[in-house]
């Protein structure tokens, strides 16, 4: 399916190949073989690091679709029907909010693989039900969290303060949050949905990463992962408030 998925959004004349590693199947088109091997190395190193930080190992290889056929920077990840990441390797522009990086591929893969592990993670009853009903969308508890919860966690993990990497430490994000503070912090019901007003969809990354950084600074870094652990066995969606109160004793 991933090579077909890639072919549907690209020039049909492209020839696709697959590079298989221990934990990934990397699908790439003509002219990307060297890049695919570079991505393979970065992806495996990212896997080794993040499986411990997020306490989760996917049961099967993650599908990774690689392309350089677009002139913008982006990526995506989904656990349904199986773990699949798509990455556009084009580096961001100098004025972009995602321009704080040392190696663009490393930052991008860290962000998207955080999504993969987070969204694929489940414990307790959802695990048993998936053995009966398969990988049904509603049996992935974390995929039903608000976008700012999901994007905030990935942005939190992409951030490396010591090396000035990631949006969680960027001067642009600090400027954006100062302006939010000056003009009024948006209520949760507003950031739970796409915004048509400034700062538009950046809000999910901005508010999300500052939320997790606040948790880490006020309650300890271990509470960030505990939020993930506690939510991963929920069958009833959208229990953000009760889950957070339980973890933080608030």
C-alpha positions as CSV (number, residue, x, y, z in Angstrom):
1,X,0.0,0.0,0.0
2,X,2.6,2.7,0.8
3,X,4.3,2.5,-2.7
4,X,0.8,2.8,-4.2
5,X,0.0,5.6,-1.8
6,X,3.1,7.4,-2.9
7,X,2.4,6.9,-6.6
8,X,-1.0,8.4,-6.3
9,X,0.4,11.8,-5.2
10,X,3.5,11.8,-7.5
11,X,4.4,11.8,-11.2
12,X,3.2,8.3,-12.4
13,X,6.4,8.1,-14.5
14,X,8.5,7.8,-11.3
15,X,9.9,4.3,-10.5
16,X,9.6,3.4,-6.8
17,X,11.9,1.2,-4.8
18,X,12.0,0.0,-1.2
19,X,15.0,-0.1,1.2
20,X,14.4,-2.4,4.2
21,X,16.1,-1.9,7.5
22,X,15.5,-3.5,10.9
23,X,12.6,-1.2,11.8
24,X,11.7,0.6,8.6
25,X,10.6,0.1,5.0
26,X,11.8,3.2,3.2
27,X,10.0,3.8,-0.1
28,X,11.9,6.2,-2.5
29,X,11.7,7.1,-6.2
30,X,14.3,7.5,-8.9
31,X,17.4,9.5,-7.9
32,X,16.9,9.2,-4.2
33,X,19.0,6.1,-3.4
34,X,21.8,8.0,-1.6
35,X,19.3,10.1,0.3
36,X,17.3,6.9,1.2
37,X,20.4,5.4,2.8
38,X,21.0,8.6,4.8
39,X,17.4,8.6,6.0
40,X,17.7,4.9,6.9
41,X,20.6,5.6,9.3
42,X,18.9,8.6,10.9
43,X,15.6,6.7,11.2
44,X,17.3,3.8,13.0
45,X,19.2,6.1,15.4
46,X,15.9,7.9,16.1
47,X,14.2,4.6,16.8
48,X,16.8,3.6,19.3
49,X,16.4,6.9,21.2
50,X,12.6,7.4,21.1
51,X,11.5,3.9,22.0
52,X,13.0,4.5,25.4
53,X,11.6,8.1,25.8
54,X,8.1,7.0,24.8
55,X,8.3,3.5,26.1
56,X,6.9,1.9,23.0
57,X,8.1,-0.5,20.2
58,X,6.0,-1.0,17.1
59,X,5.2,-4.6,16.4
60,X,6.1,-4.3,12.7
61,X,8.3,-2.1,10.5
62,X,7.2,1.5,10.0
63,X,6.5,2.5,6.4
64,X,8.5,5.6,5.4
65,X,7.7,7.4,2.2
66,X,10.5,9.7,1.0
67,X,10.2,12.5,-1.5
68,X,11.9,15.6,-2.7
69,X,9.3,16.5,-5.4
70,X,7.8,19.5,-3.5
71,X,9.2,22.9,-2.8
72,X,7.9,23.1,0.8
73,X,8.8,21.3,4.0
74,X,6.4,19.0,5.7
75,X,5.8,15.5,7.0
76,X,3.0,13.3,8.3
77,X,2.4,10.2,10.3
78,X,-0.5,7.8,10.9
79,X,-1.0,4.5,12.7
80,X,-3.9,3.5,10.5
81,X,-4.1,1.0,8.8
82,X,-0.4,0.6,9.7
83,X,2.3,2.8,10.9
84,X,3.2,5.1,7.9
85,X,5.3,8.3,7.8
86,X,5.7,10.6,4.8
87,X,8.6,13.1,4.8
88,X,9.3,15.9,2.3
89,X,13.0,16.4,2.6
90,X,13.1,19.9,1.2
91,X,14.6,22.1,3.9
92,X,12.5,25.0,5.4
93,X,12.9,28.6,4.3
94,X,15.1,30.8,6.5
95,X,12.0,32.7,7.8
96,X,10.2,29.5,8.7
97,X,9.1,28.6,12.3
98,X,10.8,25.2,11.8
99,X,14.2,26.7,10.8
100,X,15.9,25.9,14.1
101,X,17.8,22.7,13.3
102,X,21.2,21.2,12.9
103,X,20.3,18.4,10.5
104,X,16.9,19.0,8.9
105,X,16.3,15.2,8.3
106,X,17.1,14.4,11.9
107,X,14.6,17.0,13.3
108,X,11.9,16.0,10.8
109,X,12.2,12.3,11.4
110,X,12.3,12.9,15.2
111,X,9.0,14.8,15.0
112,X,7.2,12.3,12.7
113,X,8.5,9.2,14.5
114,X,7.3,10.7,17.8
115,X,3.9,10.8,16.2
116,X,4.3,7.2,15.1
117,X,5.1,5.9,18.5
118,X,2.7,8.1,20.3
119,X,-0.3,7.3,18.1
120,X,0.5,3.6,17.8
121,X,0.9,3.2,21.6
122,X,-1.9,1.4,23.5
123,X,-2.2,-0.5,26.7
124,X,-4.8,-2.6,28.5
125,X,-8.2,-3.2,26.9
126,X,-7.4,-1.6,23.5
127,X,-4.6,-4.1,23.0
128,X,-7.0,-7.0,23.6
129,X,-9.7,-5.6,21.4
130,X,-7.3,-5.1,18.6
131,X,-6.4,-8.8,18.7
132,X,-10.1,-9.4,18.0
133,X,-11.1,-6.6,15.7
134,X,-7.8,-5.5,14.2
135,X,-6.3,-2.0,13.9
136,X,-9.6,-0.1,14.2
137,X,-9.2,3.6,14.4
138,X,-11.2,3.9,17.6
139,X,-8.8,1.5,19.3
140,X,-5.9,3.9,19.1
141,X,-6.6,6.1,22.2
142,X,-4.0,8.7,21.5
143,X,-5.1,9.5,18.0
144,X,-8.3,10.9,19.4
145,X,-6.5,13.5,21.5
146,X,-6.8,17.2,20.5
147,X,-4.3,18.3,17.8
148,X,-2.4,20.6,20.2
149,X,-1.8,17.6,22.5
150,X,-0.5,15.5,19.6
151,X,1.6,18.1,17.9
152,X,2.8,19.5,21.2
153,X,4.3,16.2,22.2
154,X,6.2,15.8,18.9
155,X,7.4,19.4,19.1
156,X,8.5,18.8,22.7
157,X,10.6,15.8,21.6
158,X,12.1,17.6,18.6
159,X,13.4,20.3,20.9
160,X,16.9,20.3,22.2
161,X,17.6,23.4,24.2
162,X,21.3,22.7,24.7
163,X,21.9,22.6,21.0
164,X,19.4,25.2,20.0
165,X,17.3,22.8,18.0
166,X,13.5,22.7,17.6
167,X,10.6,25.1,17.9
168,X,10.3,24.7,21.7
169,X,13.4,26.9,22.1
170,X,13.1,29.1,19.0
171,X,13.1,32.9,19.2
172,X,10.2,32.9,16.8
173,X,8.0,30.8,19.1
174,X,9.0,32.8,22.1
175,X,7.9,36.0,20.2
176,X,4.6,34.3,19.2
177,X,3.9,33.3,22.8
178,X,4.8,36.8,24.1
179,X,2.2,38.2,21.7
180,X,-0.4,35.7,22.8
181,X,0.2,36.7,26.4
182,X,-0.1,40.4,25.5
183,X,-3.3,40.0,23.5
184,X,-4.9,37.2,25.6
185,X,-4.2,33.5,25.9
186,X,-6.8,31.6,23.8
187,X,-9.2,29.3,25.6
188,X,-8.9,25.5,25.2
189,X,-12.1,25.3,23.2
190,X,-10.5,27.6,20.6
191,X,-7.2,25.9,20.2
192,X,-8.9,22.5,20.0
193,X,-10.0,23.4,16.5
194,X,-8.4,24.8,13.4
195,X,-8.1,28.6,13.5
196,X,-8.7,31.0,10.6
197,X,-7.2,33.9,12.5
198,X,-3.6,34.5,13.5
199,X,-1.5,32.4,14.3
200,X,-3.7,29.9,12.5
201,X,-2.6,26.3,12.6
202,X,0.7,27.2,14.2
203,X,-1.3,27.5,17.4
204,X,-1.4,23.7,17.9
205,X,2.4,23.5,17.9
206,X,2.9,26.7,19.9
207,X,0.4,26.0,22.7
208,X,1.2,22.3,22.7
209,X,4.9,22.5,23.2
210,X,4.6,25.2,25.8
211,X,2.1,23.1,27.7
212,X,4.5,20.1,27.8
213,X,7.4,22.3,28.7
214,X,5.3,23.8,31.6
215,X,4.6,20.3,32.8
216,X,8.2,19.3,32.6
217,X,9.4,22.4,34.5
218,X,6.7,22.5,37.1
219,X,6.1,18.8,37.8
220,X,9.2,17.0,36.3
221,X,10.0,15.6,32.9
222,X,8.7,12.1,33.9
223,X,5.2,13.6,34.1
224,X,5.2,14.3,30.4
225,X,5.6,10.6,29.7
226,X,3.2,9.6,32.4
227,X,0.5,11.7,30.7
228,X,1.1,9.5,27.6
229,X,1.1,6.3,29.6
230,X,-2.1,7.1,31.5
231,X,-4.0,8.0,28.3
232,X,-2.9,5.0,26.3
233,X,-5.4,2.6,27.8
234,X,-8.5,4.8,27.4
235,X,-11.4,3.4,25.5
236,X,-13.5,6.5,26.2
237,X,-12.1,9.3,24.1
238,X,-11.5,13.0,25.0
239,X,-10.7,12.4,28.7
240,X,-8.0,14.9,28.7
241,X,-9.0,16.8,31.9
242,X,-9.5,13.7,34.1
243,X,-6.3,12.1,32.8
244,X,-4.2,15.2,33.5
245,X,-5.7,15.7,37.0
246,X,-4.9,12.1,37.8
247,X,-1.3,12.4,36.6
248,X,-0.6,15.7,38.3
249,X,-2.7,15.2,41.4
250,X,-4.4,18.5,40.5
